[in-house]
């Protein structure tokens, strides 16, 4: 890319979010350019454990306490629809990304099942696809000893890097362009947005979509998010020692552990989140202790597994105080939109963002754009 140029839509970020937005906008027939300072998928995407849940980090009963049942269920139904849509999209295009439909298990964390029972009551009222399992039923079906759990359908897992590249390939075949470039300045004073690049040239776009993951440009100033670090391990291959049905597992707690299996028979386990260790050096120093803690947790969760760790990694991420993503127009920045799919189901949120931004660019609207607005007020 040797000189400045113009385009209709510039997407900043070539991870899973940028790839999903590019696929949706090129499906609309829009002229799209995607830029990233790294190679595609090398940011937060490659660190994702790719548990494609529709369930939100904030349980439905908590979200209802924050915003009321109507808004809470609107967000949950939108997330459920997005998870189903992502599965349909991958199947339609035959994207080779090891996508597998999964059940999800939402486990009680203490001796009382009340938390998951309350959640089940609200989900049932909303018509969401969940089933309550008491201690005996959970132990019989899955061999997991907890006070209770919610079993839900319509979840999935996948390889996030393969998924990203598959989506980008579709967009490129439709005429999108992908360039390695670092955006360092945004000027939206005129009718078009001028994006200055590190190499001194610029791109003029009718619309800009920020899909930069956890690296947020200075023009975005939300107050809803909070940085943290998380750790994950992948065991050696052990296809004979996986839990029944290989459901996705997570817990009914704010700082939950989560686990899934892989197509080649590994167990991926993540968690040990820490909001005090966000700097890379501090995160690296803590890794040995965090890996030991994850191995100990695996032995408690599923004693039949080997805890021999083949891979371990960590990364910085952002969560929001209400568990919802940040999607829509960037305040005070005309023609600049953002898709930040923060939270434990970030890929699902990214699919949701792609649809909402496509609606917005086509002149439509949605109540979800108010629900998920970047500058929304969040009760504390």
N, C-alpha and C positions, 0 to 999 in steps of 0.2 A: 504494500500500500504506500505509494510514493508521493501522492498529492492529495489535497483536500477534495472532498466530494459531497454530494447530497444523497439522501435516501428518504424513504417514507417513514420507516420505523427503525430506530437503532436500539438494539437490545444489548445492554452492558452486562456481561456475564454469560459464560458458556458452560455452566454446570447444569444440573437437572432442571432447575427452575427456568433458566434461559432457554433450554432445549424444549421444554413443554410450551413456553410462551411462543417460541418461534414456530413450532409445529402448528399451533392453533392459529396464529396470524397468517402464516403462509396458506393455511387451509382457506382462509378468507380471501386469498388472492392478493395480500399486501406485499409490498416490496420491503424485504427485511434484510438488515445487516446485523450480524452478531459479532461483538468484540470481547476479548478477554485478555488480560495481561499474562495469563498462564495458558497452557494447553487445555483443551476442553476436559472438564470433569476433575481437574486436579485440585480444586479448592475443597470446600466442605463436602462435596459430593462423594469423593473417594473415601472419606472417613465415615460415611453413613452406614449404619447397619441395615438400612433398607427394610425395616418392618413397616409395611404399607397398611397402616391401621386407619379406620375411620373414627375410632374413639379418640376423644380429645384429652389432652393432659389434665385439664380440669374436668372432673366428672360432671355429669348432667345436673346432679343435685346442687353442686357448688355453683355451677354457671347459672342455674336458675335463681339461686340466692343473690347472685351479683346483679343479674339483668332481668329477672322474671322468666317464667316458663316459656312464653312465646318466643322471645329472642333466643333463649338457650336452645330450644328445640329446632329453631330455624338453622342455627349454626351446626347442630349435630346432623340434621337431615342433609344439609349441604355437604358436609364432610363425607357422609355415607354415600351420597350420590357421586361425589368426586372419586371415591375409592372404586366404585363400580365402573365409572367412566374410564378410569385409568386401565382397569382390566380389559375393558372392551376395546380401547384404543390399541393396546399392545397386541391383542388377539387379531384385530382387524388388519394390522400391518404386518403381523408375523415377526415382530421384533424379537430377535434372539437375545434374551436377557435373563434366562432362567426364572422367568415369572411363574410362580406357583400359587394357586388359590390356597388359602390357609384359614383355619379357625383361629380365633384369638381367645386366650384365657386371661381374665382379669381377676387376680388373686387377692383375697383378704390377707392382711399383713399381721393380724394379731389373733387372739383367741375368739374374737367375736365376729360373726358374719354380718353384723348390722349394716356396715358401710356398703357392702355389695348388695345386700337385700334392699336397702333404700334406693340404691342406684337402679336396681332391677325394676322396682315399682315405677319409677319415672320413665324408664325406657319402654316398659310395657304400655304405659299410658300414651307414649309418643309413637308407638308402633315400630320401634326399632328392633332388629333381629337379634335378641339376646335371650339366653336361657339361664336360669339360676340353678347352680349345682351346690347342694349341701356337702358337708364334709364326707359323708359316706359315698355319695354319688361321684364326687370328684376323685376320691381315692380309688374307687372301683374302675372308673373309666380311664383315668390318666395316671394313677399311681402317685399322685401328689397329695401330701398331707397338709391341708390348710382348712380353715374353718368354713370356707365356702369360696365360690368363684362365679363369675359370669362367663358363659360360653357364647361367643358371637361368630356369625359367619361373615363373608364378604371381605375378609382381610387377605393379604397376600405378602409374599416376599419376592425379592428379585436381586439381580446384580445391578447396582446403581450406575456403574460406569458403562456397562454394556447398554443399559437403557438410555442413558444420555447420548451415547454415540449413535444408537439406532434412531432416536428422534431427530438428532442433528442431520443425519444422512437424509431423512425424509424431507426436511426443510431445504437442504441444499439441492436435492433433486427437483424441488419446486421453484428454484431460482434464488434462494437466499444465499448470502455471502457470509463467510466466516473469516475473520481476520484476528491476528494476534496484535493487540494494542492496549495501552494503558490509558484510560480516561482520567484526567486530572482536574478538569474544569468544566463547568456547565454554565452557559449563558442563555437565558430564555427571555431576554429583553425584547427581541424581535418576534416576528410571527413564527419563526423556526427556532429550534434549540440548537445552539452551537456547542459542540462538545470538543474541548481541546485535549489533544493527546500528548503524551510524554515526548514524542519525537518531534513536536512542533507543528504538526499539521492539525487540521480540524475536520469534523464531520458535521454537516448541517442536516438535521432531521425534523420532520414534521412532528414526530412524537418520539420520546425516549422512554424506554422501560428499564428500570434498574432491577437487575436480578443478580445482585452481587453477594448474596449469602450473608455471611456475618461480618463482612467488610462494608460498612455503610458510609457512603459519601457524606461530606460535611453538609450538603444541602438538605439532608434528611435529619430531622431532630425530634424523633419520637421520644416519649417518656414511658412507653409501655413495656419496653424490653429490659432485660437484665442479662449480662454476660455470665457465663459459667464454663467450666471444663468438665469433660466426661471421658471415661476410659472404657475400653472394650478388649475382649480377648476372643480368639478363635482357637478351639482345641484341635488336636490331631483328628484325622478321620476316624470315626467310630460308628459306622452305620448300624451296628448291632446293639448299640447302647443309647439310643435316642428314646425320648418319651413317646407314648402312643399318639398317633395322628400328627405328630410334629407341629402342634399348634404354636402360635406366637404367644409368648408369656410376658405379662407385665403385672404391676402391682397397684393396689389401691392406696397409694401414698404419694405425697408431693415429690419426694426424691426417690423414685422407684428404680428397681432393677428391671431389666428386660432381657429376654432370651429368645433365640430362634435357632433352627437348624439350617443347614445348607444342602444344596442338591448333592454334594459329594460326601455328606455324612458328618460334617463338623457341627459343633455347637458354638454359636456366637452369643456371648453374654456381655452386657454392658451396664453401666451405672456408675456408682461411687461419685456422683456429681459433686462439684465443689465450686462455690461462687467466690471463694477467696483465692483460688489458684488459677488465674486467667492468663498470666504471663507465660510464654513458652518455656523459659528456664525453670520456673517454679513447677510447671506442669510436668516437665521431664523428670525433675528431682523426685516428684511424688509417685512416679509411675511404678517403681518396684513394689511399694507398699499397696498401691491401688490394685495391682495385678494379684498380689497375694490375697487381698480382700475379696476380689472377684472369684478366685479359685475356691476360697472358703465358702462363699455363697453358693457356688455351683454344687459343692458337695452336700450342702443343706437342701437345696432345691431338688436335686436329682442325684442321689448317692450312687446310682448305677453307672454314672459317666466317669470316664477318665478325665482328670484335670490337667493332663499334659498340654501345655500351651504351645501351639505352633506359631501364632502371631499375636501381637498385642499392639494397641495404638491408642492415642488420645487426641483430643481436639477441642478447640474452643467453639462454643455455640451460644446462641441467644435463646432465651425463653421470654415469653410475655407474661405479665402478671395475671392475665385471665386465660392463658393457654391458647389464645386465638392468634392467627397470623396478622400481618400488616399488609394490606392490599388496597391499591387504589391510587388516587392522585396524591402527589407530594404537595403538602401545603405550601402556598405562596410560590409555587414553581409551575407556571403555566406549561402545559404539554409534556410534563414529566410525570410518569407513573412509576409505581414500584410494586414488586412482588417479593415479599419476604415471608417465606413459609416456615416461620420459626416454630419450634416445639417438637415433640416426639413423633408426630406424624407429618413432618415437613414436606415430604414428597406428595402426599395426598393434598396438603394445602397448596402446593405449587400447581397441581393440576387444577384445583379450584381457582387459583389466581389467574391462570391462563384463560379460563372461560370468562371470568369477570372482566378482565382487561379487554378481551375481544369484544364483549358486550359494550363496554364503555367507549371503545374506539369506533364502534358502529353506531354510536348515538343513543344507545339504550341505557338503562339504569337497572339497579337492583337494590333491594333493602340491605342485602349483604354488604354492599359497598359502604353503607353507614355503620353496620355492625363491626366491620373489620377495618375501618378507616385508620389511617396512620396516626392521626392526631386525636383519636377518640379518648374520652375520659373513662378511666377505669376505677371503679370503687375499690377502696382498700379495706 
